């Protein structure tokens, strides 16, 4: 029983500790989840700011006319990277502006010649082609310009323009922009997943807390019940001991004296006398005698002394015991009644 009580106490203590720990966890998760909305909103604002900056840059570069969205940015950038006419035109303008900043006398019409020379003379080195042009005399330049009127020369210059734009820093930046926007989307998605996970954990913690509270209440009830059972078992043990003592006393003071008062012969004689008494009582119909053929019956009326309240006869009983066993004296009186 003590082991059961100790086990119930340990279980009750553990359930209470679990309930307390889950309470602390629930409070912490509630604190975190209370910031979920702000985190989600903040992450989306950062992402939208990056996208707005990208739209501004691409528009200023002439690469797009309409703002990109989070749904179509990848397709728009892929289209730019196909080197379509809009992309090439934007690249050509950027080249002319850059060259003009270094050589204000440079004209847009001279770019095709520089591109042609870059493709045919300087192994795609546009800057070297520009220096080469500066070293040509006017007559040679006129001849080269005349050469560019052929379709083959025009195709060569256009192919070189595509090559220069495709390998420019601007296009490298556009490719990096696509990667950055993709990473921004992953960041926003991760924040959303994190906040959703925190909320889910908070909800689960609340459910677990409710369950632990019920468990703690149940284990407390179990402990109280086991404790009550232990007290009842102790009382039962005390009662059993008292019953055992009473039975021993009853045996010592009652049964043993009763069974020890008469031996087997005395018991046999007593039975014989009692049987004889029963037979005589059946045939005893007249105290003084009855006429022949008459039926009679006899009733014995005893006059006794007044009944007095019971008093404590412990001392008298003790004295009587000294004079002889009560059953022995009773037996002797019965036997004397039948002596004739």
Residue, then its C-alpha position, 0 to 999 in steps of 0.5 A: x500500500x505504501x508503494x502504491x501511495x508513493x507511486x501515486x505521489x510521484x505521478x501526481x508530482x510529475x503531472x503537476x511539473x508537466x502542467x507547469x512546464x507546458x504553461x511556461x511554454x504556452x506563454x512563450x509561444x503566445x508572446x512569439x505568435x503575437x508578433x506574427x502579423x508584424x513579422x509577415x507585414x515587415x517581410x512583405x514591405x522589404x520585398x515590395x521595396x526591392x521590387x519597386x527599386x528593380x522596376x525603377x532601374x529597368x524602366x530608366x534603362x529602357x528595358x521595360x515600360x510596365x512595372x513587374x509584379x511578384x507573379x510575373x517578374x521572372x517571365x519579364x526578366x527572361x524576356x529581357x535576356x532573350x536580347x529582343x529588339x527592345x533590349x538591344x535598343x536599350x543596350x545601343x543607347x547605353x553604349x552611345x551615351x557611354x562613348x559620347x561621355x568620353x568622346x563628345x564628338x562621337x556620333x550615333x552613326x559611328x557606332x555601327x562602324x565600331x561594332x563592325x571593327x570590334x567583330x572583324x578586327x579587335x576580337x570583340x574589344x569595342x574599346x580597342x575598335x574605337x581607338x582603331x577608328x581614331x587612327x584611321x584617316x578620313x578617306x579610310x573611314x569613308x570607305x568603311x562607312x560605305x562598306x557598312x551599306x552592304x547587308x553582310x556588314x549590317x548583319x555583322x554589326x548587329x550580331x556584334x551589338x547583340x554580343x556586346x549587350x548580352x555580355x555587358x554589366x547591365x545584363x549581368x545585373x539583370x540576371x543577378x536581379x532575377x536571383x535576388x528577387x527569387x531569394x526575396x520571395x523565399x525569404x518572405x515565404x520562410x517568414x510566413x512558414x515560421x509564423x505559421x509554425x509558431x502559431x501552430x505550435x502555440x495552438x498545440x501547446x494550448x491543447x497540450x496544456x489543457x490535457x496536462x491540466x486534466x491529467x494533473x487533476x486526475x492524478x490529484x484525484x488518484x492520489x487522494x483516493x489512494x491516500x483515503x484507501x491507505x487510511x481505510x486500510x490502516x483502520x481496517x488493520x486496527x479493526x482486525x487487530x481488535x477483532x482478533x483480540x476480542x475473539x481471543x478474549x471470547x475464547x479464553x473467557x467463554x468458549x474455553x471455559x464452556x468446553x472445558x467445564x464438562x468432560x465427554x462422560x458428563x456430556x453424555x449423562x446430561x444428554x441422557x437426563x435431558x432426554x428422560x426429562x423430555x419423555x416425562x414431560x410428554x406423559x405428565x398430564x396431572x399433578x395429583x392424578x386424573x380419572x380414567x378416560x379424562x384428559x388433563x394437562x399441567x402448567x408450572x407457575x414459578x414465583x420469582x423475586x423482583x427483577x433488580x437493575x443489573x449491577x457490576x458483578x465482576x468481583x462476585x463473579x471472580x469470587x464464584x470462580x474461586x469456589x468452582x466452575x459455574x458449569x460444574x455447579x449447574x450440572x450438579x444441580x440438574x443431576x440432583x433434581x432426578x435423584x429419588 
